[in-house]
Amino acid sequence: MARKKQPVKAVLTTRAPVTDPIGVLMEQLQSALGAASGDAVDDRVARYNALIAMAAEHVNLPHPALGMQLVPVDTVQGNDYNPNKVAPPEMRLLQLSIAKDGMTMPVVVADDSESGNYTVVDGFHRTTVVKSVKTVRDSLAGYMPVVKLNKSIQDRITSTVRHNMARGTHQVELSAKLVTVLKKHNWTNERIGMELGMDPDEVLRLKQITGLAEAFADKEFSRAWQ
């Protein structure tokens, strides 16, 4: 008679689960933040800023948007070189957009070493809406989401022009005024064109704006754009 086969018993081994130390810490942090969700908004904002700064340093990629911070809205001031204007219908549309969708883009600012506040590089009209529309201001608890772009005044001017031109909303008259400012800072015509991404035709249009022809009335202009 054939012998009956005995079932093979599975041999179980117990091993400690492999865990990611940072993942464990993040779970603990999430739990701690949840427990502190009722803390004062200023305390929560301080933690938010610290966490974002830590995460931006960790990811280590050279883009200001990765380090967004919340700062008191009254510390954000317009600059004195950008006379850009938005027509009332467009301003109302911007106000409605922020009221309906919230702030979807942070304001670009630079540190003001004299006042300790922040100067707008891009986003003056968003700043105006947050400051002047109570419901929007209250929804942000009096804070403004910003990213910092700390550069010299000349480089901040070019950043302002680039931001506006990239959206297709920059007025030629405004470009002319800002380019004139750069000329007063002894920027060469070639450097202005390179920094603003302007081709010769665009610069020629700026030359035709009242007052700018004199700024470019030098031999350097013709040499740089031939």
ABEGO torsion letter per residue (X at the ends): XBBBBBBBBBBBBBBBBBBBAAAAAAAAAAAAAAAAAABBAAAAAAAAAAAAAAAAAAAGBBBAAAABBBBBAAABBBBAABABBBBAAAAAAAAAAAAAAEBABBBBBBBBAAAGBBBBABGAAAAAAAAABAAAAAAAGGBBBBBBBBBBAAAAAAAAAAAAAAAGABBAAAAAAAAAAAAAAGBBAAAAAAAAGBBAAAAAAAAABBGAAAAABBAAAAAAAX
